[in-house]
Structures are given as structure tokens and as C-alpha cells.
Amino acid sequence: MPVDNLPTCGQARAIAEQVLDPELPVLTLADLGVLRDVREDGEGVTVTITPTYSGCPALDEMRADLRRALLAAGYERVEIRTALTPAWTTDWISEDGRRKLVEHGIAPPQHKAGPVTLNLTPPTSKVPCPRCGSVRTTELSRFSSTACKALRRCQDCSEPFEHVKEI
């Protein structure tokens, strides 16, 4: 590749931050907090991601999308690393990401102070409806289109919606 076509220093992070999450395409991997690190080394780049959980079925697609975007930008070598520690938490979703979820009718996870207690019974929480704001919502199913989301219905506006579960 001619030197004139090489990406400029620092461009890799900006490119990686624009890659969409394959399961929640209203969010970028950066919005979701999955994008952990981007390091450039000459004509190559190494990206580190942390999946929302270790068995995430979208992990291969995330890697492929990142690799495709960076190769298209002119990087000759792209390495995608997966870091499982520290484990991803919903606290890593950016405020912009939370806003985008609400705008698309998905209730974002609630902020929790400290670790989330793991119990054998599902947590009872007041999840506000992303459409009308009512907290009079009920869980219809603990799992929705992905394992990370639950299906809920608002008792005031009667609309169903997905809720990204707190992890």
C-alpha cells in the first residue's frame, strides 16, 4: 500500500468506536462499553474487547466487524483480542448509549451501587417504560431477543418493550 493511503495516527480508535453492536445496532461497541482498548503499531492495530458475557453469540461478529472496518481504513494488520477480566458490567454502558436505548424503545439497565447480588430468583425492580416513563411495568419473560434482555409490558400505555438486564 502506498504510504499516502495509510491511516493517520490515532484514527484506529475513532474507526473502532463507530462499529455497531450486532445485537443492539442502535449502539456502537463503544456505547455498550465492549470496546476496551485500541493500540496502533505502525501499519497494524490491536483492539481489545470484553463481551457482555463469556458465551456471547455475537462475539465472532463483533470481531469480524472491527476487523473489516479497520482493514477498509487501510490498516494492514488487525488483531482483535478478547479480555474476560474484569468482567463486563452494565455500568460500562455510556450515558449516550443509555439515551440511544430509550430513544429506540429499550429500557436501559438501572445504575446499581456496588456489585449486583446474584440470587436464584429474578430481581424485582421498577423498570421505567421507555415510551411513557411509567414504572408500572411487569416482566413477561426473563429472556427476550437476546439473553441480555428481558421482555416487559407497561401497565399504563400497554406497550411491550425490551429491558437490558443489569449485570
LONUKOL-398361 format. One record per residue (C-alpha): residue in three letters; x, y, z; residue number from 0. Coordinates in nm, 4 decimals. Example, Ala and Ser with C-alpha at 12.3 -4.5 7.8 and 13.67 -1.06 7.14 Angstrom:
<rs>
     r         c1         c2         c3     k
   ala     1.2300    -0.4500     0.7800     0
   ser     1.3670    -0.1060     0.7140     1
</rs>
This chain:
<rs>
     r         c1         c2         c3     k
   met     0.0000     0.0000     0.0000     0
   pro     0.1375     0.3440    -0.0824     1
   val     0.2379     0.5493     0.2225     2
   asp    -0.0117     0.8225     0.1239     3
   asn    -0.3040     0.5826     0.1830     4
   leu    -0.2095     0.4801     0.5372     5
   pro    -0.4420     0.5940     0.8163     6
   thr    -0.3180     0.8741     1.0376     7
   cys    -0.2047     0.8082     1.3940     8
   gly    -0.4969     0.7933     1.6338     9
   gln    -0.7509     0.7154     1.3627    10
   ala    -0.7936     0.3495     1.4673    11
   arg    -0.9798     0.4354     1.7885    12
   ala    -1.2194     0.6678     1.6047    13
   ile    -1.2896     0.3937     1.3484    14
   ala    -1.3391     0.1231     1.6129    15
   glu    -1.5695     0.3497     1.8145    16
   gln    -1.8102     0.3668     1.5178    17
   val    -1.8604    -0.0114     1.4839    18
   leu    -2.2168    -0.1099     1.5744    19
   asp    -2.3119    -0.3863     1.8150    20
   pro    -2.4584    -0.6724     1.6056    21
   glu    -2.7358    -0.7488     1.8582    22
   leu    -2.8212    -0.3895     1.9520    23
   pro    -2.7392    -0.1971     1.6330    24
   val    -2.8629     0.1288     1.7847    25
   leu    -2.5413     0.1237     1.9930    26
   thr    -2.1768     0.1209     1.8986    27
   leu    -1.9408    -0.1182     2.0721    28
   ala    -1.8021     0.1910     2.2478    29
   asp    -2.1525     0.2938     2.3674    30
   leu    -2.2016    -0.0563     2.5049    31
   gly    -1.8667    -0.0495     2.6849    32
   val    -1.7420    -0.3587     2.4996    33
   leu    -1.4578    -0.1702     2.3277    34
   arg    -1.1795    -0.1676     2.5874    35
   asp    -0.8562    -0.0677     2.4157    36
   val    -0.7197     0.0286     2.0723    37
   arg    -0.3441     0.0400     2.0146    38
   glu    -0.1674     0.1298     1.6928    39
   asp     0.1733    -0.0086     1.5994    40
   gly     0.2972     0.1162     1.2642    41
   glu     0.0680    -0.0268     0.9974    42
   gly    -0.1135    -0.2502     1.2456    43
   val    -0.3675    -0.2152     1.5207    44
   thr    -0.4645    -0.4280     1.8196    45
   val    -0.8160    -0.3962     1.9579    46
   thr    -0.9260    -0.5423     2.2911    47
   ile    -1.2924    -0.6116     2.3577    48
   thr    -1.4812    -0.7562     2.6534    49
   pro    -1.8067    -0.9331     2.5640    50
   thr    -2.1177    -0.8746     2.7700    51
   tyr    -2.0798    -1.2322     2.8889    52
   ser    -1.8326    -1.5084     2.8062    53
   gly    -2.0810    -1.7068     2.5954    54
   cys    -2.1973    -1.4072     2.3909    55
   pro    -2.3048    -1.5418     2.0488    56
   ala    -2.2280    -1.2065     1.8828    57
   leu    -1.8577    -1.2135     1.9741    58
   asp    -1.7413    -1.3535     1.6385    59
   glu    -1.9472    -1.0925     1.4526    60
   met    -1.8029    -0.8123     1.6698    61
   arg    -1.4511    -0.9281     1.5847    62
   ala    -1.5316    -0.9549     1.2133    63
   asp    -1.6954    -0.6087     1.2024    64
   leu    -1.3996    -0.4460     1.3790    65
   arg    -1.1502    -0.6221     1.1540    66
   arg    -1.3464    -0.5282     0.8398    67
   ala    -1.3720    -0.1581     0.9401    68
   leu    -1.0026    -0.1283     1.0249    69
   leu    -0.8813    -0.3142     0.7155    70
   ala    -1.1055    -0.0940     0.4989    71
   ala    -0.9435     0.2117     0.6609    72
   gly    -0.6017     0.0941     0.5440    73
   tyr    -0.4541    -0.0936     0.8400    74
   glu    -0.2571    -0.3903     0.7085    75
   arg    -0.2572    -0.5919     1.0301    76
   val    -0.5578    -0.6104     1.2627    77
   glu    -0.5570    -0.8196     1.5787    78
   ile    -0.8698    -0.8498     1.7917    79
   arg    -0.8149    -0.9671     2.1486    80
   thr    -1.0799    -1.0726     2.3984    81
   ala    -1.0373    -0.9843     2.7665    82
   leu    -1.2701    -1.1603     3.0083    83
   thr    -1.1344    -0.9877     3.3189    84
   pro    -1.2532    -0.7651     3.4511    85
   ala    -1.5932    -0.8963     3.3515    86
   trp    -1.8203    -0.6592     3.1588    87
   thr    -2.0864    -0.4810     3.3591    88
   thr    -2.3879    -0.2763     3.2530    89
   asp    -2.2215     0.0144     3.4348    90
   trp    -1.9919     0.0382     3.1311    91
   ile    -2.2785     0.1463     2.9027    92
   ser    -2.2206     0.5138     2.8310    93
   glu    -2.4780     0.7825     2.9069    94
   asp    -2.5079     0.8356     2.5313    95
   gly    -2.5713     0.4627     2.4925    96
   arg    -2.8433     0.4701     2.7608    97
   arg    -3.0070     0.7639     2.5843    98
   lys    -2.9987     0.5795     2.2499    99
   leu    -3.1620     0.2736     2.4087   100
   val    -3.4516     0.4820     2.5413   101
   glu    -3.4890     0.6587     2.2045   102
   his    -3.5307     0.3176     2.0420   103
   gly    -3.7839     0.1861     2.2939   104
   ile    -3.5450    -0.0252     2.5019   105
   ala    -3.5224     0.0336     2.8761   106
   pro    -3.1580     0.0708     2.9795   107
   pro    -3.0248    -0.1108     3.2844   108
   gln    -3.0520     0.0785     3.6080   109
   his    -2.7340     0.2001     3.7735   110
   lys    -2.6513    -0.0070     4.0792   111
   ala    -2.4100     0.0962     4.3505   112
   gly    -2.1602    -0.1825     4.4033   113
   pro    -2.1908    -0.5431     4.2882   114
   val    -2.5253    -0.6862     4.1809   115
   thr    -2.6382    -0.9589     4.4195   116
   leu    -2.6854    -1.2942     4.2479   117
   asn    -2.9972    -1.4752     4.3670   118
   leu    -3.1877    -1.7802     4.2492   119
   thr    -3.4983    -1.5669     4.1957   120
   pro    -3.5192    -1.2825     3.9444   121
   pro    -3.4777    -0.9360     4.0928   122
   thr    -3.7863    -0.7269     4.1475   123
   ser    -3.7162    -0.3791     4.0232   124
   lys    -3.9149    -0.0872     3.8944   125
   val    -3.8158    -0.0570     3.5317   126
   pro    -3.9495     0.2612     3.3707   127
   cys    -4.1258     0.2297     3.0365   128
   pro    -3.9063     0.3894     2.7663   129
   arg    -4.2179     0.5158     2.5888   130
   cys    -4.4253     0.6815     2.8629   131
   gly    -4.1942     0.6741     3.1667   132
   ser    -4.4334     0.4814     3.3926   133
   val    -4.2732     0.2454     3.6441   134
   arg    -4.5874     0.0301     3.6453   135
   thr    -4.4293    -0.2370     3.4278   136
   thr    -4.4280    -0.6150     3.4507   137
   glu    -4.1854    -0.8736     3.3253   138
   leu    -4.3360    -1.1019     3.0611   139
   ser    -4.0255    -1.3101     3.0020   140
   arg    -3.6826    -1.3135     3.1661   141
   phe    -3.5331    -1.3539     2.8184   142
   ser    -3.6079    -1.1580     2.5027   143
   ser    -3.4383    -1.1427     2.1620   144
   thr    -3.1014    -1.1894     2.3380   145
   ala    -3.0045    -1.3374     2.6738   146
   cys    -2.9005    -0.9884     2.7890   147
   lys    -3.2553    -0.8533     2.7633   148
   ala    -3.5914    -0.9248     2.9282   149
   leu    -3.9346    -0.8634     2.7772   150
   arg    -4.1642    -0.6313     2.9750   151
   arg    -4.5016    -0.4597     2.9284   152
   cys    -4.6154    -0.1235     3.0567   153
   gln    -4.9407    -0.1361     3.2526   154
   asp    -5.0214     0.2263     3.1674   155
   cys    -4.9593     0.2504     2.7911   156
   ser    -4.9891    -0.1297     2.7350   157
   glu    -4.6803    -0.1310     2.5110   158
   pro    -4.4304    -0.4165     2.5302   159
   phe    -4.0612    -0.3274     2.5448   160
   glu    -3.7223    -0.4853     2.5984   161
   his    -3.5096    -0.4132     2.9041   162
   val    -3.1324    -0.4583     2.9124   163
   lys    -3.0793    -0.6537     3.2326   164
   glu    -2.8363    -0.5327     3.4980   165
   ile    -2.5181    -0.7363     3.5123   166
</rs>
